[in-house]
Amino acid sequence: MKHSCAAYETRGEKKYMKNMRRNGLTAAVLMLAMLCTGLAAQKKPAQNVSPRRHPNLAAAQRLCSQAFQKVSAAQQANEWDMEGHAAKAKELLDQANNELKQAAEAANKNAK
Protein backbone atom coordinates (compact mmCIF):
# COMPACT_ATOMS: atom_id res chain seq x y z
CA MET A 1 0.00 0.00 0.00
CA LYS A 2 1.56 3.27 -1.10
CA HIS A 3 0.95 6.65 0.47
CA SER A 4 1.72 9.88 -1.23
CA CYS A 5 3.94 12.45 0.45
CA ALA A 6 1.21 15.07 -0.03
CA ALA A 7 -1.17 13.06 2.18
CA TYR A 8 1.38 12.94 5.02
CA GLU A 9 2.11 16.65 4.75
CA THR A 10 -1.57 17.46 4.86
CA ARG A 11 -2.19 15.31 7.92
CA GLY A 12 0.92 16.70 9.60
CA GLU A 13 -0.07 20.25 8.82
CA LYS A 14 -3.58 19.70 10.17
CA LYS A 15 -2.20 18.26 13.40
CA TYR A 16 0.29 21.13 13.68
CA MET A 17 -2.43 23.74 13.17
CA LYS A 18 -4.71 22.03 15.69
CA ASN A 19 -1.92 22.05 18.29
CA MET A 20 -1.11 25.71 17.56
CA ARG A 21 -4.75 26.73 18.09
CA ARG A 22 -4.90 24.75 21.33
CA ASN A 23 -1.63 26.28 22.57
CA GLY A 24 -2.79 29.78 21.65
CA LEU A 25 -6.08 29.34 23.45
CA THR A 26 -4.34 27.94 26.53
CA ALA A 27 -1.91 30.87 26.59
CA ALA A 28 -4.76 33.38 26.27
CA VAL A 29 -6.70 31.78 29.14
CA LEU A 30 -3.61 31.74 31.37
CA MET A 31 -2.82 35.38 30.64
CA LEU A 32 -6.39 36.41 31.43
CA ALA A 33 -6.30 34.45 34.69
CA MET A 34 -3.01 36.09 35.69
CA LEU A 35 -4.35 39.54 34.89
CA CYS A 36 -7.52 38.97 36.92
CA THR A 37 -5.52 37.61 39.86
CA GLY A 38 -3.18 40.58 39.76
CA LEU A 39 -6.01 43.07 39.65
CA ALA A 40 -7.86 41.41 42.51
CA ALA A 41 -4.75 41.23 44.68
CA GLN A 42 -3.80 44.88 44.11
CA LYS A 43 -6.48 46.94 45.79
CA LYS A 44 -6.04 50.56 46.75
CA PRO A 45 -4.69 51.05 50.31
CA ALA A 46 -7.23 52.07 52.94
CA GLN A 47 -7.31 55.59 54.30
CA ASN A 48 -8.24 54.72 57.86
CA VAL A 49 -6.27 57.19 59.99
CA SER A 50 -8.34 59.99 61.51
CA PRO A 51 -7.27 63.32 59.98
CA ARG A 52 -8.67 65.08 63.04
CA ARG A 53 -6.53 63.16 65.55
CA HIS A 54 -3.45 62.57 63.37
CA PRO A 55 -3.34 65.07 60.49
CA ASN A 56 0.24 64.24 59.47
CA LEU A 57 -0.28 60.48 59.47
CA ALA A 58 -3.56 60.88 57.58
CA ALA A 59 -1.79 63.07 55.00
CA ALA A 60 0.95 60.46 54.61
CA GLN A 61 -1.72 57.79 54.12
CA ARG A 62 -3.42 59.93 51.48
CA LEU A 63 -0.09 60.33 49.64
CA CYS A 64 0.48 56.55 49.75
CA SER A 65 -2.92 56.09 48.14
CA GLN A 66 -2.15 58.66 45.45
CA ALA A 67 1.22 57.01 44.72
CA PHE A 68 -0.51 53.64 44.48
CA GLN A 69 -2.94 55.07 41.90
CA LYS A 70 -0.08 56.58 39.86
CA VAL A 71 1.80 53.27 39.82
CA SER A 72 -1.40 51.53 38.67
CA ALA A 73 -1.78 54.07 35.86
CA ALA A 74 1.85 53.52 34.85
CA GLN A 75 1.28 49.76 34.76
CA GLN A 76 -1.71 50.17 32.45
CA ALA A 77 0.16 52.62 30.21
CA ASN A 78 3.04 50.16 29.89
CA GLU A 79 0.75 47.15 29.41
CA TRP A 80 1.85 45.65 32.75
CA ASP A 81 5.40 45.02 31.42
CA MET A 82 7.55 46.37 34.26
CA GLU A 83 9.20 43.10 35.29
CA GLY A 84 7.38 43.03 38.63
CA HIS A 85 8.90 46.25 39.96
CA ALA A 86 5.65 48.21 39.88
CA ALA A 87 3.82 45.39 41.66
CA LYS A 88 6.56 45.34 44.31
CA ALA A 89 6.26 49.13 44.72
CA LYS A 90 2.51 48.74 45.25
CA GLU A 91 3.11 46.05 47.88
CA LEU A 92 5.52 48.37 49.70
CA LEU A 93 3.06 51.27 49.52
CA ASP A 94 0.41 49.03 51.06
CA GLN A 95 2.87 47.99 53.75
CA ALA A 96 3.72 51.65 54.47
CA ASN A 97 0.02 52.42 54.68
CA ASN A 98 -0.46 49.66 57.26
CA GLU A 99 2.51 50.94 59.28
CA LEU A 100 0.96 54.41 59.31
CA LYS A 101 -2.25 52.94 60.72
CA GLN A 102 -0.28 51.10 63.40
CA ALA A 103 1.58 54.31 64.24
CA ALA A 104 -1.74 56.10 64.74
CA GLU A 105 -3.02 53.25 66.93
CA ALA A 106 0.18 53.35 69.00
CA ALA A 107 -0.16 57.12 69.43
CA ASN A 108 -3.77 56.66 70.55
CA LYS A 109 -2.75 54.02 73.06
CA ASN A 110 0.09 56.12 74.46
CA ALA A 111 -1.85 59.39 74.57
CA LYS A 112 -1.71 61.11 77.93
N, CA, C and O atoms as a Tinker XYZ file with bonds, in Angstrom:
   448  protein
     1  N      0.846000   -1.172000    0.000000    73     2
     2  CA     0.000000    0.000000    0.000000    64     1     3
     3  C      0.891000    1.234000    0.000000    63     2     4     5
     4  O      1.722000    1.396000    0.893000    81     3
     5  N      0.731000    2.085000   -0.967000    73     3     6
     6  CA     1.560000    3.267000   -1.102000    64     5     7
     7  C      0.796000    4.503000   -0.634000    63     6     8     9
     8  O     -0.404000    4.654000   -0.868000    81     7
     9  N      1.534000    5.371000    0.031000    73     7    10
    10  CA     0.950000    6.645000    0.468000    64     9    11
    11  C      1.715000    7.761000   -0.221000    63    10    12    13
    12  O      2.930000    7.676000   -0.400000    81    11
    13  N      1.025000    8.767000   -0.591000    73    11    14
    14  CA     1.720000    9.878000   -1.228000    64    13    15
    15  C      2.267000   10.812000   -0.149000    63    14    16    17
    16  O      1.725000   10.902000    0.952000    81    15
    17  N      3.332000   11.490000   -0.488000    73    15    18
    18  CA     3.939000   12.455000    0.449000    64    17    19
    19  C      2.966000   13.584000    0.756000    63    18    20    21
    20  O      2.943000   14.098000    1.874000    81    19
    21  N      2.164000   13.971000   -0.226000    73    19    22
    22  CA     1.212000   15.066000   -0.028000    64    21    23
    23  C      0.211000   14.729000    1.071000    63    22    24    25
    24  O     -0.182000   15.606000    1.841000    81    23
    25  N     -0.208000   13.459000    1.150000    73    23    26
    26  CA    -1.167000   13.056000    2.181000    64    25    27
    27  C     -0.549000   13.183000    3.563000    63    26    28    29
    28  O     -1.227000   13.616000    4.495000    81    27
    29  N      0.711000   12.821000    3.721000    73    27    30
    30  CA     1.377000   12.941000    5.020000    64    29    31
    31  C      1.568000   14.407000    5.405000    63    30    32    33
    32  O      1.381000   14.777000    6.564000    81    31
    33  N      1.934000   15.226000    4.449000    73    31    34
    34  CA     2.106000   16.647000    4.749000    64    33    35
    35  C      0.783000   17.261000    5.189000    63    34    36    37
    36  O      0.741000   18.057000    6.126000    81    35
    37  N     -0.272000   16.896000    4.522000    73    35    38
    38  CA    -1.572000   17.459000    4.862000    64    37    39
    39  C     -1.997000   17.046000    6.266000    63    38    40    41
    40  O     -2.463000   17.873000    7.050000    81    39
    41  N     -1.833000   15.759000    6.578000    73    39    42
    42  CA    -2.189000   15.315000    7.924000    64    41    43
    43  C     -1.297000   15.975000    8.973000    63    42    44    45
    44  O     -1.768000   16.392000   10.031000    81    43
    45  N     -0.018000   16.064000    8.668000    73    43    46
    46  CA     0.920000   16.702000    9.599000    64    45    47
    47  C      0.605000   18.174000    9.803000    63    46    48    49
    48  O      0.668000   18.691000   10.919000    81    47
    49  N      0.266000   18.837000    8.711000    73    47    50
    50  CA    -0.073000   20.252000    8.817000    64    49    51
    51  C     -1.352000   20.452000    9.617000    63    50    52    53
    52  O     -1.448000   21.385000   10.413000    81    51
    53  N     -2.323000   19.590000    9.413000    73    51    54
    54  CA    -3.579000   19.697000   10.168000    64    53    55
    55  C     -3.325000   19.507000   11.655000    63    54    56    57
    56  O     -3.862000   20.243000   12.484000    81    55
    57  N     -2.509000   18.520000   11.988000    73    55    58
    58  CA    -2.203000   18.263000   13.398000    64    57    59
    59  C     -1.438000   19.440000   14.005000    63    58    60    61
    60  O     -1.692000   19.843000   15.140000    81    59
    61  N     -0.495000   19.984000   13.226000    73    59    62
    62  CA     0.288000   21.131000   13.683000    64    61    63
    63  C     -0.624000   22.326000   13.951000    63    62    64    65
    64  O     -0.512000   22.984000   14.985000    81    63
    65  N     -1.525000   22.600000   13.007000    73    63    66
    66  CA    -2.428000   23.737000   13.171000    64    65    67
    67  C     -3.367000   23.548000   14.359000    63    66    68    69
    68  O     -3.663000   24.498000   15.084000    81    67
    69  N     -3.832000   22.317000   14.553000    73    67    70
    70  CA    -4.709000   22.031000   15.691000    64    69    71
    71  C     -3.969000   22.278000   17.004000    63    70    72    73
    72  O     -4.526000   22.868000   17.929000    81    71
    73  N     -2.729000   21.833000   17.087000    73    71    74
    74  CA    -1.923000   22.052000   18.293000    64    73    75
    75  C     -1.638000   23.537000   18.508000    63    74    76    77
    76  O     -1.651000   24.009000   19.644000    81    75
    77  N     -1.383000   24.269000   17.438000    73    75    78
    78  CA    -1.114000   25.708000   17.564000    64    77    79
    79  C     -2.349000   26.446000   18.094000    63    78    80    81
    80  O     -2.231000   27.329000   18.943000    81    79
    81  N     -3.519000   26.084000   17.594000    73    79    82
    82  CA    -4.747000   26.731000   18.089000    64    81    83
    83  C     -4.958000   26.416000   19.568000    63    82    84    85
    84  O     -5.319000   27.292000   20.353000    81    83
    85  N     -4.729000   25.162000   19.936000    73    83    86
    86  CA    -4.901000   24.750000   21.325000    64    85    87
    87  C     -3.904000   25.495000   22.222000    63    86    88    89
    88  O     -4.272000   25.982000   23.291000    81    87
    89  N     -2.647000   25.582000   21.785000    73    87    90
    90  CA    -1.632000   26.283000   22.574000    64    89    91
    91  C     -1.953000   27.769000   22.696000    63    90    92    93
    92  O     -1.767000   28.365000   23.757000    81    91
    93  N     -2.432000   28.362000   21.612000    73    91    94
    94  CA    -2.789000   29.782000   21.646000    64    93    95
    95  C     -3.945000   30.046000   22.584000    63    94    96    97
    96  O     -3.931000   31.026000   23.329000    81    95
    97  N     -4.935000   29.192000   22.557000    73    95    98
    98  CA    -6.085000   29.340000   23.447000    64    97    99
    99  C     -5.666000   29.159000   24.903000    63    98   100   101
   100  O     -6.104000   29.910000   25.775000    81    99
   101  N     -4.828000   28.172000   25.164000    73    99   102
   102  CA    -4.341000   27.937000   26.527000    64   101   103
   103  C     -3.567000   29.147000   27.033000    63   102   104   105
   104  O     -3.756000   29.580000   28.169000    81   103
   105  N     -2.697000   29.689000   26.192000    73   103   106
   106  CA    -1.914000   30.869000   26.586000    64   105   107
   107  C     -2.822000   32.059000   26.879000    63   106   108   109
   108  O     -2.592000   32.789000   27.843000    81   107
   109  N     -3.844000   32.259000   26.061000    73   107   110
   110  CA    -4.764000   33.381000   26.275000    64   109   111
   111  C     -5.523000   33.229000   27.590000    63   110   112   113
   112  O     -5.696000   34.203000   28.322000    81   111
   113  N     -5.973000   32.021000   27.890000    73   111   114
   114  CA    -6.698000   31.777000   29.139000    64   113   115
   115  C     -5.782000   32.008000   30.340000    63   114   116   117
   116  O     -6.200000   32.611000   31.329000    81   115
   117  N     -4.550000   31.540000   30.262000    73   115   118
   118  CA    -3.608000   31.736000   31.369000    64   117   119
   119  C     -3.296000   33.207000   31.584000    63   118   120   121
   120  O     -3.229000   33.664000   32.725000    81   119
   121  N     -3.106000   33.949000   30.507000    73   119   122
   122  CA    -2.816000   35.379000   30.645000    64   121   123
   123  C     -4.000000   36.123000   31.258000    63   122   124   125
   124  O     -3.811000   37.010000   32.090000    81   123
   125  N     -5.196000   35.776000   30.860000    73   123   126
   126  CA    -6.392000   36.407000   31.428000    64   125   127
   127  C     -6.511000   36.086000   32.917000    63   126   128   129
   128  O     -6.845000   36.958000   33.719000    81   127
   129  N     -6.240000   34.842000   33.281000    73   127   130
   130  CA    -6.301000   34.451000   34.694000    64   129   131
   131  C     -5.260000   35.213000   35.516000    63   130   132   133
   132  O     -5.551000   35.661000   36.624000    81   131
   133  N     -4.054000   35.358000   34.976000    73   131   134
   134  CA    -3.005000   36.090000   35.692000    64   133   135
   135  C     -3.380000   37.556000   35.855000    63   134   136   137
   136  O     -3.157000   38.140000   36.916000    81   135
   137  N     -3.938000   38.144000   34.830000    73   135   138
   138  CA    -4.347000   39.544000   34.890000    64   137   139
   139  C     -5.431000   39.742000   35.943000    63   138   140   141
   140  O     -5.361000   40.675000   36.743000    81   139
   141  N     -6.431000   38.865000   35.943000    73   139   142
   142  CA    -7.519000   38.974000   36.925000    64   141   143
   143  C     -7.007000   38.789000   38.340000    63   142   144   145
   144  O     -7.431000   39.499000   39.252000    81   143
   145  N     -6.100000   37.842000   38.534000    73   143   146
   146  CA    -5.523000   37.608000   39.859000    64   145   147
   147  C     -4.741000   38.827000   40.315000    63   146   148   149
   148  O     -4.845000   39.242000   41.470000    81   147
   149  N     -3.962000   39.397000   39.415000    73   147   150
   150  CA    -3.181000   40.582000   39.760000    64   149   151
   151  C     -4.046000   41.767000   40.111000    63   150   152   153
   152  O     -3.745000   42.501000   41.053000    81   151
   153  N     -5.109000   41.961000   39.371000    73   151   154
   154  CA    -6.009000   43.075000   39.651000    64   153   155
   155  C     -6.740000   42.897000   40.972000    63   154   156   157
   156  O     -6.937000   43.859000   41.715000    81   155
   157  N     -7.140000   41.673000   41.261000    73   155   158
   158  CA    -7.862000   41.415000   42.508000    64   157   159
   159  C     -6.944000   41.575000   43.707000    63   158   160   161
   160  O     -7.373000   42.059000   44.754000    81   159
   161  N     -5.688000   41.174000   43.566000    73   159   162
   162  CA    -4.747000   41.234000   44.683000    64   161   163
   163  C     -4.271000   42.658000   44.955000    63   162   164   165
   164  O     -3.843000   42.955000   46.071000    81   163
   165  N     -4.334000   43.535000   43.974000    73   163   166
   166  CA    -3.798000   44.881000   44.108000    64   165   167
   167  C     -4.922000   45.887000   44.309000    63   166   168   169
   168  O     -5.305000   46.592000   43.375000    81   167
   169  N     -5.443000   45.955000   45.509000    73   167   170
   170  CA    -6.485000   46.939000   45.786000    64   169   171
   171  C     -5.854000   48.178000   46.409000    63   170   172   173
   172  O     -4.787000   48.112000   47.019000    81   171
   173  N     -6.517000   49.279000   46.248000    73   171   174
   174  CA    -6.043000   50.562000   46.754000    64   173   175
   175  C     -5.937000   50.511000   48.276000    63   174   176   177
   176  O     -6.836000   49.991000   48.937000    81   175
   177  N     -4.838000   51.049000   48.850000    73   175   178
   178  CA    -4.689000   51.054000   50.313000    64   177   179
   179  C     -5.803000   51.855000   50.995000    63   178   180   181
   180  O     -6.293000   52.852000   50.465000    81   179
   181  N     -6.178000   51.394000   52.165000    73   179   182
   182  CA    -7.227000   52.066000   52.945000    64   181   183
   183  C     -6.717000   53.396000   53.484000    63   182   184   185
   184  O     -5.526000   53.559000   53.747000    81   183
   185  N     -7.623000   54.326000   53.641000    73   183   186
   186  CA    -7.305000   55.589000   54.304000    64   185   187
   187  C     -8.092000   55.589000   55.607000    63   186   188   189
   188  O     -9.189000   56.141000   55.690000    81   187
   189  N     -7.507000   54.956000   56.622000    73   187   190
   190  CA    -8.244000   54.722000   57.855000    64   189   191
   191  C     -7.621000   55.377000   59.080000    63   190   192   193
   192  O     -7.870000   54.941000   60.203000    81   191
   193  N     -6.817000   56.415000   58.882000    73   191   194
   194  CA    -6.270000   57.192000   59.993000    64   193   195
   195  C     -7.089000   58.473000   60.088000    63   194   196   197
   196  O     -7.327000   59.146000   59.085000    81   195
   197  N     -7.514000   58.802000   61.297000    73   195   198
   198  CA    -8.342000   59.991000   61.509000    64   197   199
   199  C     -7.545000   61.264000   61.230000    63   198   200   201
   200  O     -6.543000   61.521000   61.897000    81   199
   201  N     -7.981000   62.071000   60.241000    73   199   202
   202  CA    -7.271000   63.323000   59.980000    64   201   203
   203  C     -7.425000   64.341000   61.117000    63   202   204   205
   204  O     -6.612000   65.255000   61.257000    81   203
   205  N     -8.458000   64.174000   61.910000    73   203   206
   206  CA    -8.670000   65.084000   63.041000    64   205   207
   207  C     -7.668000   64.801000   64.155000    63   206   208   209
   208  O     -7.105000   65.731000   64.732000    81   207
   209  N     -7.442000   63.526000   64.462000    73   207   210
   210  CA    -6.528000   63.161000   65.552000    64   209   211
   211  C     -5.076000   63.127000   65.117000    63   210   212   213
   212  O     -4.183000   63.454000   65.899000    81   211
   213  N     -4.828000   62.728000   63.852000    73   211   214
   214  CA    -3.451000   62.568000   63.367000    64   213   215
   215  C     -3.334000   63.138000   61.955000    63   214   216   217
   216  O     -3.247000   62.383000   60.986000    81   215
   217  N     -3.330000   64.463000   61.836000    73   215   218
   218  CA    -3.339000   65.068000   60.495000    64   217   219
   219  C     -2.128000   64.692000   59.643000    63   218   220   221
   220  O     -2.264000   64.507000   58.434000    81   219
   221  N     -0.960000   64.577000   60.245000    73   219   222
   222  CA     0.237000   64.241000   59.467000    64   221   223
   223  C      0.219000   62.788000   58.993000    63   222   224   225
   224  O      0.576000   62.494000   57.853000    81   223
   225  N     -0.196000   61.894000   59.871000    73   223   226
   226  CA    -0.278000   60.484000   59.471000    64   225   227
   227  C     -1.361000   60.277000   58.415000    63   226   228   229
   228  O     -1.187000   59.493000   57.482000    81   227
   229  N     -2.475000   60.983000   58.570000    73   227   230
   230  CA    -3.555000   60.881000   57.581000    64   229   231
   231  C     -3.094000   61.420000   56.228000    63   230   232   233
   232  O     -3.426000   60.859000   55.184000    81   231
   233  N     -2.325000   62.513000   56.252000    73   231   234
   234  CA    -1.792000   63.074000   55.000000    64   233   235
   235  C     -0.815000   62.091000   54.351000    63   234   236   237
   236  O     -0.827000   61.919000   53.132000    81   235
   237  N      0.021000   61.453000   55.152000    73   235   238
   238  CA     0.952000   60.458000   54.613000    64   237   239
   239  C      0.184000   59.283000   54.002000    63   238   240   241
   240  O      0.571000   58.761000   52.956000    81   239
   241  N     -0.892000   58.877000   54.649000    73   239   242
   242  CA    -1.720000   57.792000   54.120000    64   241   243
   243  C     -2.361000   58.199000   52.793000    63   242   244   245
   244  O     -2.437000   57.397000   51.861000    81   243
   245  N     -2.813000   59.430000   52.714000    73   243   246
   246  CA    -3.420000   59.928000   51.479000    64   245   247
   247  C     -2.387000   59.930000   50.337000    63   246   248   249
   248  O     -2.710000   59.584000   49.200000    81   247
   249  N     -1.157000   60.320000   50.651000    73   247   250
   250  CA    -0.092000   60.330000   49.642000    64   249   251
   251  C      0.274000   58.914000   49.193000    63   250   252   253
   252  O      0.575000   58.693000   48.020000    81   251
   253  N      0.250000   57.956000   50.121000    73   251   254
   254  CA     0.475000   56.546000   49.753000    64   253   255
   255  C     -0.588000   56.081000   48.763000    63   254   256   257
   256  O     -0.288000   55.391000   47.789000    81   255
   257  N     -1.820000   56.466000   49.023000    73   255   258
   258  CA    -2.922000   56.088000   48.145000    64   257   259
   259  C     -2.762000   56.721000   46.762000    63   258   260   261
   260  O     -3.000000   56.072000   45.744000    81   259
   261  N     -2.359000   57.992000   46.734000    73   259   262
   262  CA    -2.146000   58.661000   45.452000    64   261   263
   263  C     -0.993000   58.020000   44.678000    63   262   264   265
   264  O     -1.084000   57.841000   43.464000    81   263
   265  N      0.086000   57.675000   45.377000    73   263   266
   266  CA     1.215000   57.014000   44.724000    64   265   267
   267  C      0.800000   55.662000   44.160000    63   266   268   269
   268  O      1.209000   55.284000   43.062000    81   267
   269  N     -0.014000   54.939000   44.918000    73   267   270
   270  CA    -0.514000   53.637000   44.475000    64   269   271
   271  C     -1.297000   53.788000   43.173000    63   270   272   273
   272  O     -1.136000   52.993000   42.247000    81   271
   273  N     -2.152000   54.822000   43.111000    73   271   274
   274  CA    -2.940000   55.070000   41.899000    64   273   275
   275  C     -2.055000   55.416000   40.715000    63   274   276   277
   276  O     -2.323000   54.979000   39.596000    81   275
   277  N     -1.001000   56.196000   40.944000    73   275   278
   278  CA    -0.082000   56.576000   39.864000    64   277   279
   279  C      0.693000   55.361000   39.349000    63   278   280   281
   280  O      0.912000   55.232000   38.144000    81   279
   281  N      1.103000   54.481000   40.246000    73   279   282
   282  CA     1.800000   53.265000   39.823000    64   281   283
   283  C      0.852000   52.390000   39.002000    63   282   284   285
   284  O      1.259000   51.807000   37.997000    81   283
   285  N     -0.403000   52.299000   39.426000    73   283   286
   286  CA    -1.398000   51.525000   38.669000    64   285   287
   287  C     -1.581000   52.101000   37.265000    63   286   288   289
   288  O     -1.665000   51.356000   36.289000    81   287
   289  N     -1.643000   53.423000   37.169000    73   287   290
   290  CA    -1.780000   54.074000   35.857000    64   289   291
   291  C     -0.551000   53.800000   34.989000    63   290   292   293
   292  O     -0.678000   53.578000   33.785000    81   291
   293  N      0.626000   53.814000   35.594000    73   291   294
   294  CA     1.852000   53.519000   34.846000    64   293   295
   295  C      1.852000   52.077000   34.350000    63   294   296   297
   296  O      2.291000   51.801000   33.234000    81   295
   297  N      1.359000   51.157000   35.178000    73   295   298
   298  CA     1.283000   49.758000   34.756000    64   297   299
   299  C      0.373000   49.615000   33.536000    63   298   300   301
   300  O      0.716000   48.924000   32.577000    81   299
   301  N     -0.776000   50.265000   33.577000    73   299   302
   302  CA    -1.708000   50.169000   32.454000    64   301   303
   303  C     -1.123000   50.805000   31.203000    63   302   304   305
   304  O     -1.288000   50.275000   30.104000    81   303
   305  N     -0.442000   51.934000   31.358000    73   303   306
   306  CA     0.158000   52.619000   30.208000    64   305   307
   307  C      1.266000   51.780000   29.575000    63   306   308   309
   308  O      1.494000   51.855000   28.368000    81   307
   309  N      1.944000   50.993000   30.380000    73   307   310
   310  CA     3.040000   50.156000   29.888000    64   309   311
   311  C      2.619000   48.713000   29.682000    63   310   312   313
   312  O      3.464000   47.825000   29.573000    81   311
   313  N      1.314000   48.475000   29.630000    73   311   314
   314  CA     0.750000   47.150000   29.407000    64   313   315
   315  C      1.303000   46.122000   30.393000    63   314   316   317
   316  O      1.577000   44.983000   30.016000    81   315
   317  N      1.466000   46.522000   31.649000    73   315   318
   318  CA     1.854000   45.645000   32.751000    64   317   319
   319  C      3.257000   45.072000   32.601000    63   318   320   321
   320  O      3.615000   44.161000   33.348000    81   319
   321  N      4.070000   45.570000   31.662000    73   319   322
   322  CA     5.397000   45.022000   31.421000    64   321   323
   323  C      6.443000   45.854000   32.158000    63   322   324   325
   324  O      7.127000   46.673000   31.544000    81   323
   325  N      6.571000   45.652000   33.452000    73   323   326
   326  CA     7.554000   46.373000   34.260000    64   325   327
   327  C      8.387000   45.397000   35.084000    63   326   328   329
   328  O      9.012000   45.779000   36.073000    81   327
   329  N      8.387000   44.161000   34.675000    73   327   330
   330  CA     9.202000   43.104000   35.289000    64   329   331
   331  C      8.949000   42.942000   36.782000    63   330   332   333
   332  O      9.854000   42.551000   37.519000    81   331
   333  N      7.748000   43.232000   37.235000    73   331   334
   334  CA     7.376000   43.026000   38.629000    64   333   335
   335  C      7.742000   44.160000   39.569000    63   334   336   337
   336  O      7.371000   44.132000   40.743000    81   335
   337  N      8.465000   45.158000   39.074000    73   335   338
   338  CA     8.903000   46.250000   39.957000    64   337   339
   339  C      7.733000   47.133000   40.400000    63   338   340   341
   340  O      7.683000   47.569000   41.550000    81   339
   341  N      6.810000   47.390000   39.502000    73   339   342
   342  CA     5.645000   48.210000   39.875000    64   341   343
   343  C      4.787000   47.478000   40.893000    63   342   344   345
   344  O      4.290000   48.083000   41.843000    81   343
   345  N      4.611000   46.176000   40.696000    73   343   346
   346  CA     3.824000   45.387000   41.656000    64   345   347
   347  C      4.496000   45.399000   43.024000    63   346   348   349
   348  O      3.821000   45.495000   44.049000    81   347
   349  N      5.818000   45.302000   43.044000    73   347   350
   350  CA     6.561000   45.341000   44.312000    64   349   351
   351  C      6.399000   46.714000   44.967000    63   350   352   353
   352  O      6.232000   46.803000   46.184000    81   351
   353  N      6.448000   47.778000   44.174000    73   351   354
   354  CA     6.257000   49.127000   44.718000    64   353   355
   355  C      4.879000   49.256000   45.352000    63   354   356   357
   356  O      4.729000   49.870000   46.408000    81   355
   357  N      3.864000   48.671000   44.698000    73   355   358
   358  CA     2.511000   48.735000   45.252000    64   357   359
   359  C      2.408000   47.944000   46.546000    63   358   360   361
   360  O      1.706000   48.357000   47.469000    81   359
   361  N      3.093000   46.821000   46.625000    73   359   362
   362  CA     3.110000   46.049000   47.878000    64   361   363
   363  C      3.741000   46.873000   48.998000    63   362   364   365
   364  O      3.238000   46.891000   50.122000    81   363
   365  N      4.842000   47.552000   48.687000    73   363   366
   366  CA     5.518000   48.366000   49.699000    64   365   367
   367  C      4.682000   49.571000   50.115000    63   366   368   369
   368  O      4.693000   49.960000   51.283000    81   367
   369  N      3.962000   50.160000   49.173000    73   367   370
   370  CA     3.059000   51.266000   49.523000    64   369   371
   371  C      1.952000   50.783000   50.444000    63   370   372   373
   372  O      1.570000   51.482000   51.383000    81   371
   373  N      1.440000   49.603000   50.182000    73   371   374
   374  CA     0.407000   49.032000   51.056000    64   373   375
   375  C      0.988000   48.750000   52.437000    63   374   376   377
   376  O      0.331000   48.982000   53.452000    81   375
   377  N      2.213000   48.253000   52.470000    73   375   378
   378  CA     2.874000   47.990000   53.753000    64   377   379
   379  C      3.097000   49.297000   54.520000    63   378   380   381
   380  O      2.877000   49.353000   55.730000    81   379
   381  N      3.529000   50.337000   53.822000    73   379   382
   382  CA     3.723000   51.647000   54.467000    64   381   383
   383  C      2.404000   52.170000   55.012000    63   382   384   385
   384  O      2.352000   52.728000   56.108000    81   383
   385  N      1.356000   51.988000   54.250000    73   383   386
   386  CA     0.021000   52.415000   54.678000    64   385   387
   387  C     -0.378000   51.718000   55.973000    63   386   388   389
   388  O     -0.899000   52.355000   56.889000    81   387
   389  N     -0.136000   50.413000   56.052000    73   387   390
   390  CA    -0.461000   49.659000   57.263000    64   389   391
   391  C      0.382000   50.119000   58.453000    63   390   392   393
   392  O     -0.113000   50.186000   59.578000    81   391
   393  N      1.638000   50.432000   58.208000    73   391   394
   394  CA     2.506000   50.940000   59.281000    64   393   395
   395  C      2.010000   52.289000   59.797000    63   394   396   397
   396  O      2.080000   52.564000   60.994000    81   395
   397  N      1.512000   53.123000   58.895000    73   395   398
   398  CA     0.956000   54.413000   59.314000    64   397   399
   399  C     -0.257000   54.210000   60.214000    63   398   400   401
   400  O     -0.428000   54.929000   61.198000    81   399
   401  N     -1.093000   53.244000   59.885000    73   399   402
   402  CA    -2.254000   52.938000   60.724000    64   401   403
   403  C     -1.801000   52.461000   62.099000    63   402   404   405
   404  O     -2.349000   52.877000   63.120000    81   403
   405  N     -0.793000   51.585000   62.119000    73   403   406
   406  CA    -0.280000   51.095000   63.404000    64   405   407
   407  C      0.357000   52.221000   64.216000    63   406   408   409
   408  O      0.260000   52.237000   65.443000    81   407
   409  N      1.007000   53.162000   63.531000    73   407   410
   410  CA     1.583000   54.313000   64.241000    64   409   411
   411  C      0.481000   55.139000   64.896000    63   410   412   413
   412  O      0.631000   55.584000   66.034000    81   411
   413  N     -0.621000   55.345000   64.185000    73   411   414
   414  CA    -1.743000   56.096000   64.744000    64   413   415
   415  C     -2.348000   55.362000   65.933000    63   414   416   417
   416  O     -2.689000   55.983000   66.940000    81   415
   417  N     -2.483000   54.035000   65.822000    73   415   418
   418  CA    -3.021000   53.249000   66.932000    64   417   419
   419  C     -2.098000   53.299000   68.147000    63   418   420   421
   420  O     -2.565000   53.373000   69.283000    81   419
   421  N     -0.788000   53.260000   67.905000    73   419   422
   422  CA     0.177000   53.347000   69.003000    64   421   423
   423  C      0.097000   54.723000   69.678000    63   422   424   425
   424  O      0.156000   54.826000   70.903000    81   423
   425  N     -0.036000   55.762000   68.872000    73   423   426
   426  CA    -0.163000   57.120000   69.427000    64   425   427
   427  C     -1.436000   57.233000   70.258000    63   426   428   429
   428  O     -1.436000   57.863000   71.316000    81   427
   429  N     -2.513000   56.627000   69.784000    73   427   430
   430  CA    -3.770000   56.658000   70.548000    64   429   431
   431  C     -3.610000   55.947000   71.878000    63   430   432   433
   432  O     -4.095000   56.418000   72.907000    81   431
   433  N     -2.926000   54.805000   71.853000    73   431   434
   434  CA    -2.748000   54.015000   73.061000    64   433   435
   435  C     -1.857000   54.736000   74.079000    63   434   436   437
   436  O     -2.066000   54.634000   75.288000    81   435
   437  N     -0.866000   55.460000   73.569000    73   435   438
   438  CA     0.090000   56.117000   74.461000    64   437   439
   439  C     -0.262000   57.563000   74.771000    63   438   440   441
   440  O      0.514000   58.264000   75.419000    81   439
   441  N     -1.427000   58.016000   74.316000    73   439   442
   442  CA    -1.852000   59.395000   74.568000    64   441   443
   443  C     -2.042000   59.630000   76.056000    63   442   444   445
   444  O     -2.551000   58.772000   76.777000    81   443
   445  N     -1.632000   60.787000   76.494000    73   443   446
   446  CA    -1.714000   61.109000   77.931000    64   445   447
   447  C     -2.861000   62.028000   78.205000    63   446   448
   448  O     -3.087000   62.407000   79.354000    81   447
